[in-house]
Amino acid sequence: SRIHFDEPQAVENRAVVERQDGRLNGIFLAGDFKEDRLFDFKPVFADRLLQHIYAVREQFGFGIPALVGDEMVALEFARVFIRTGFPKVDVELRAFLRGFGVLVVGFVVAQHLDDSLRAELNGILQKIPYLQALGIQGIYLNPIFGSCSNHRYDTTSYDYIEPALGNETVFGTLVETLHKAGMKIMLDGVFNHCGWNNVIWQDVKRYGNASIYRDWFIVYDADALTTLQPEALSSERMQNKPPYECFAFAANMPKWNTENPEVIDYLISRAERWTNEYQIDAWRLDVPDETSLRFLHSFANRLRKLNPNVYIIGEIWQDPAEWLDQRVFDGTMDYPLYFAIRDFALLHTDSLEVFSMRIQRWFESMPDLIHKRQWAFCSNHDIPRAWHLCGGRTSDFQLAYLLAALLGGGLSVYYGDEIALDGGTDPDNRRAMQWTAQWTDIGMFIRKLLSLKQTAFAESRLAEIVLDTYLYLRLETQSTEVIAIITEPGQTVMIPEIRTLNILIECVDGQALQGQVTGFAVFQKAKGLVIGHA
């Protein structure tokens, strides 16, 4: 059962008690506090916290010390756009609560830049007009299901939405509103592993070989598992002598045995439920290269029976041919294209010549029909943001996005890229969205690019790649051709005949009307009209 203890005077403060089979799973407290108030709120917050704990004690009939040990209390201040940090508060509050017999196993702080809009599912709902104005046709949400972390890739339960984000009522409204606006929604399916506090994993941890779920995971030493906590399992231990398999040597994320038919049915049935009840349009599968092909085939077959048009994309960082040949995905995240664009446009570690060769190999690696189904991007939650990698150079940022839009399949715009949000490696690349920031040249450029992606670039196919003093790309549509001229960074080339062409988009430094290109310029022309290398 899930029980809410609400305080009307509190700032979005609530407790959620999870109970399974008569045992208390945990208490999740969620709240919103501004950064400048974090060091002052502890006495008031402690009062509220203790009131919640006493209420839980009265409801379930045990004392506060019983919460320590086998049970779990997690403090989580979490929202969709999140920033972790404030370690001083973390340490002080942990110590403070420990004095009351409360064990804190998770602590995340969110900063809200706009008190009138909470960055949760309801916040996304309110921002649909903003997304439409930018030209967005669909949204991809990182994990939204029950979890004890801010990133939620360590799923506690696939059966409910993480309370810090909202509930099913709000989620249903969000999906319905998106669909009415002609937009689609893609969910993140984390089916390779789960979180430490997942009730099924906890059953295995508690009962070892006697657990009915023993074979739902890949366990090597069940006896050791029953006595160990995740903090005692270093990444070195998990790499060299693991008692069980986990994701990325992270002990708190045990790996599902996706060869087990019971596991396959359990996980896919959860995806089917959300797809069927809320008409989910697409799923992005997390680290599917570590799950079994048996699971991936079953996932694709069962979801396509529910929705023949469902779009399934896999997070594959390497050559995706092995998975695309199996037809378990409609497409994959196009990391080979991203790496080529990153090294040339953002980092300048590749010359134009090297980039040309890499694009040629990339283009020949799969049929054009598959390229159209791939997912192109310049930033996401796993890699440094494009604005960070290019050092804030507008021309380089624009070039990267132009190449992704021109060459890739579907184009993904990571939230905040339209306002040049900075961010290095994880978790710095997951900073809070700055809703007070205004669109500048970057935002208007992305807006125009998304418009071209739906019009002039739509249904185009790469027909020619020619390298000379500049890179010449020719794409064909049914009635027109799109010509892109790409130069070395900072280089200017003269091409007089382009002055008569229809300029679709060019670099911030460009002067195509004068017959010269700096960085890049893209044109549209009638088929048969010859310019440059055409």
N, C-alpha and C positions, 0 to 999 in steps of 0.2 A: 504494500500500500504506500501511497505518497501523501504525506500530511504537511500542510503549509501552516506556519505560524507567522502571521502578518502583524506588523506594527504600523498603524496609519501615520504616526509622526516620524517614522524612520525614513531615511532617504533610500527608497528602493531596497530596504533591508528585509530579507526573508530567510527562513530556514526550510529546507526540504528534507524530510526523513525518508530514506529508502528502506523498505523491509522486504525480505525474501524468506519464505519458509519459516516465519517466526523469528528470524534473526535480524538484528539491526545491521544493515549494510553500511550506513554512514549518514552523516549530517552535512549538508552542503549549505553554507551561508553565502549569500550573494549581496553585494552592496556597491554603491557608487560614491566615490569620494574624490574631490579635487586634489591634485598633487600638493597644493600649498596648505591643505588641511590635514594631510596624512599624519604629521607629527603631533597634532593637537587632538585628534579624535579618540585616542585610545581609552581614556576613562569613560566617556559616554558609550563608545562602542562596546567596551568590556561589560558594562551594565546590561546592554541589550543582548550580548552574547550569552551571559550567564542566565538571563531570563529565559532565553530559548532553551538552554541546557536543562534548566530546572523544569521547564514545560515538558521536555522530552522525557526527563526522569519520571515525572508524574504520569505521563502517558504510557510509558513502557515498563515502569516499575523497577528501575535499577538506579544505583547511585552514580555520581559523576566518575569515580575511579574505574567503573566498569567499561567506560569508553576507551580506556587505554589498553593496548594489547591486541587481542584478536579483532576488536572492533576498530572503527576508523572515524575520525572527524577531520574533514577537509575544509579549509577556508579557501574560498575561490572568489576573486573579484574579476569577473571575466565578461567580455563582450566580443562581438565580431571583429572590430578593429581594435587591436589590443597592443599594449606596450608593457613588457615586463620590466622589472627593475626595482629600485628602491630597496636595496639589500639591507640597509640599516633598519628600516621598518620591519622587514621580514624577520631579521634576527631578534629584534626587541619584542615583537608581538609573539613570536614563537615562545620565547622565554617567559613572557608574561602569562600566556595561556597555560604553559606547562605547570605553573604553580597552582592551577585549578584542576589539574589532572586531565588536561585536554591535549591530546597529541595532534599536532598539525602536520599533515603529510603533503599538503599542497598549498601554495600561496602565490597568487597572481594579482597584480594591481593594474587596473585600467584607468586611463586618463580620458576624460570626456572634454572635448573642446567646445561642445555646444550642449548646454543643459536642456535645451528644448527638444533635442533629438537624441535618444539613446541609441548607441551603435549596436543594435540587436536586430532580430528579424523584423520587428516593427519599424526600426529605423530604416532598414532597406526598403520596406514597403513605402515609407514616406519619401524615399529618394528615387522612386521609379521615374517621375518626371525629369529629374536630373539626368538619369541614364538615357532616357529617350532623347533628350536634347543633345547628348553627346553622340548619339547614333548607335547605341548599344542594342543588339537584337536578342540578347539572352544573358543570363548570369550563371556563373559557376560558384557554388558555395563550398568552401573547405568544410571538413566534417562538422555536422550539426547535432550528432547524436550524443547520448550521455557519456561524460568523460570527466576526469578529475584534473585535467590540464587546460591551459589556454589554447593549445594548438588542436586538441581533441583528436589526434591521430592514435591515441591510446584508448580505444572505445571501452567504456564500462558496460553499456547496453545499447543495442541497436533498436530497442523497442520504444524509446521515447526521445524527444528532443531535449538537449541539454537545457535545464531550467534557466540558466543564466542568459540564454538566447531568446527564450520565449516558450511557447507551447504549440500544440498541434492546431489550435484554433487560429492563432496568428499565422502559422505556417500555411494553413489552408487558404487563408485570405491572401497571403503573399502570392501563392501559386496562381490562384484565380485571377488576381489583379494583373499579374504578369501576362497570363494568357489572353486576357481581354485587351491588353495593350499590344498584342502581337509578339510578345517576347517569350522565350523559352527558359527553362531552368535545368541545370545539371547539378547533381549531387556527387559528393566524394565518397566512394565506396572503399572503406578500409577493411578488407577481408583477408589480408595476409596475416594479421596479428591483432591482438586485442590489448587492453590495458590490464595492469596488475590487479586492479580492483574489480575486474569483470567477475561476476558471481560464478561462472562456470570454471574459470581459472582458479578462483579461491577454493572451490570444492576439491579440485585436484591438489592444490597446495595443502589443504587441511587433511585430506584422507589418503593422499598418495596413491599407491597401487590399488587401494580399495575403492577409489572414486569411480563412479560409472562413466566419468568423462576422461578417464586416464588416457585413452587413445584419441581424444580430440586434439591433443597437443603432441609434440614430439619430445617426449621426456626420456632422458637417459638414466637419471638417478632420482627416483621418486622419494626415497628415504631422505636424501639430502634436501630435497625441495621442501619437505614439510617443516624443516627447522630453519630455513634461510629466509632472510628479508632481502628485498632488491638492493638496498644500500650496501649489503655485504657481497654483492655479486658485481665486481668491477668488470669493465669492458674487456680487460685482459683475461680475467677468469672465463668470461663468456666466449672469448675467442679461442682459448686454449683447452679448457676443460669444463665445458658448460654442462650443468645438470639437465638442461633442456634447451631447445632452439628458441631464439628470439630474433627480433628485427634489429639489424645494425648493431649487434652486440649490446643492445640496451635491455638489461634484465627486466625492466618494468613493462616490456612489450612482448609477451610470449607469443610464439608463432603457432597459428592454427595448423592442424594436420589436414591440409586441403586435398589429400588423397582419400580421406575417410568419407564414405558416402553420407554418414550422419551429419558430419560437419558441413559438407557441401549443401545438403538439404536445409540445414539450420540457417546458414548464412544467406543462401539465395532466397529462402522464404521471407527473410526480412526485407531484402531488396524488392521482392515481388509485392510485399504489402505496401511499401511506400509508393512504388510505381503505380500500382493499381488504385489505391485510395486517393492519391493526389495527382495522378496523371503526370508523373515525372517524365521529362522529355529525354534526359540523357544521364549517363553515369560515367564518371571518370574513376577508373580503378587504380588504387594506390599500389605501388611496387608489384604489379602483376607478374613480373618476371621471376618472382620468388614464390608464386603460387603454382599449383599444378595445372597442367593443360586440361585435365579432367574437370577441374572446377571451372576453368574459363569457358570450356565448351558448354557445360551445363548452364552456366550463368547466361551466356549469349542465347542459347536455345530457349531457355525458359522465359527470359525477359522479352525476346522477340515474339514469342507466342502471345504475351500480354499486350505488347505494343510493337507491331511490325516496323514502326518508324523510329523506335528508340535508337539513340546514338550512343555507342559504347566506345570509349576512348581509353587507351592504356598509357600509363606513365612508363614509357620505355626510353631509357637514356641512350641506348646504343642502336645499332642497325635493327630496325623492327621487322625485317623480312620474315624471321622465324614465326612470329606471332601473326603477322598479316597473312602469311601463306595458310595458316590454320583457320583463318576467318573468325577468330575469336573477338576481334575488334573491328569497328568500322574505320578507325584511324588511331594514330598514336600522337603523343606530344612530340613535335618534330625537333628533337634535340640536335640531330645532325645539321639541320638548317640553322638552328640557333647558334651553335658553336661556330659555324662558318661566318655568320653575320657578326657575332660578337668579336671574333678575332680580327676581322677587317674593319668594321665600322666603329666599334666602341673602344677596343684596346689598341688598334693599329699594330698588332703583332704580325699580321699577314699583309702582304702587298696586294695590289689589285690583281696582279697576275696569279698569285696563289689563290686568292678568293675565286677568281674565274675558274681555275682548275677544280676547286672543291665544289663549286656549284654545278659544274659539268658532271662530276662523279655523283653528286647528290641527285641530279635530275635523272641520270641514267639508272639509278638504283631501284626504281620502281615505276610502274605504269603511271601515266598522267592521271588516270581516273583515281588512283590511290592518293596521289599528291593532293588532289582537291579535297580529300577527306581528312587530311592531316590537320594538326592544330599548331599554328605558328604563334610565336610569342617573343617578346624581348625582355620580359621580367616575369617572375612568379615568386611564390612563397619559399622556394628552395634555392634560389640563386640571387646574387646581388642585383639590385635594380639597375636598369639601363642607365638612368641618370647618374648613378654612382660610378658605374664602370667607365663612362665617357668623361668623367671629371667635370660634368656640368656644361659640356660644349653642345650648344643647341644644334649645330649642323650635324654633328655625329649622331646625336639622339634621333634626329629626324631621318637620317639616312638609314639607321637600323630599322626603324619602324616602316619606312618605305619599302625596304627590301623584304621584310617579313610579309607585308601586305601584298606586294607584287608577286612574290614567288611562292608563298605558303598557301595552305588551304584556308580554314577558318582562322581569323585573326583574334587573338585574345589580348585585351588591354587590362593589365593588372591595376587594381584600384590605386589611385594616386599618381599614376604615370602621367595622367592628363594635366596635373599641376606640378610636374617635375619633382615629385616626392623622392627624397634621397633615402638610401638604405643599403648597407653592406651585406655581409653574410648573415644568415639566420642567427638570432631573431631580429637583427636590425632592419632587415628588409620587410618586417611586418609592423612597422610603426603605425600609430593611429592616423586615420584619415584627417586631413586638415580641411574641414568644411568651410572655414572662413577664407581660404585661399581663392583667388579669382583666376579664371582661365587667362593665360597669356598666349604668346605665339605658339607655345607647346600644345595647349589645349585646343586651340583653333586648328592647328595642323592635324592633330589626331582626329578631330571631328571631320575635317575635310577628307582625310584618308579613309575613314570608315564610310563616308558617303561614296567615295570612288570605288571602294571594295564592293558596294552594292549596285554600282552602275557601270562605269567604264571598265573596271577590272573584272566584273562578274562574268563567269563562264569563259574566261580567257585561258589560253594554254601557251606555255613557253615554246616558241618555235625556233628561236635562233639566239646563240650566244657567240659574240665576236669580240676579241680583245685586240686593241691597237694601242693608241695613246690614251684611250678611254675604253670602258666596257660598254658594249652595245647589246641591249637585250630587246628582243622583239617578241611580243605576245600577240596572239591572234584571237579575235572573237568572230562571230558569224559574219559581221559586216564591216568591221574596222580592225585596225591594228593599234597596239599600244607600244610606243617606243620609249625605252628608258636609257638615258646616258648617265653613266657612273664614272666619276673621275677619282684619281688618288686624292686623299684628304688634302684640301687646300689648293689643289691644282685647278687651273682654268684652261679650258679648251675652246677653240673657235670652230663653230659649225654654222656657217652663214645661212644654209637652207632651212634651219629650224625656225627662223623668224616668221615663216609663213604658216607654221603648224599651230594647232590648238594646244596650248599649254594646259596640262591638267594640274600639275603640282611641281614645285621646284624648291630647292634648298633655300634657306633664309638668306644665303649669300649669292643666290643666282641672279643672272641677268639674261635670261633666254631671249627676251625681246630684242636684245642687241646681238643675238647670235653667239652668245658665249655661255658655257656651262661651268659652274664651280660646285663641286660636290655631286649634285644630281639634278636632273630635270626629266620630267615624264610628259610625253606628248601623245596625242591621238591623231591618227591620219586615216584616210581612206585606203583600202587595200589597193595595191598596185603602184601607189605613189612612192618613188624611190628617193631615199635620202641617205647620206653617209654610206654605211656598209650594206644597206638594204639593196 
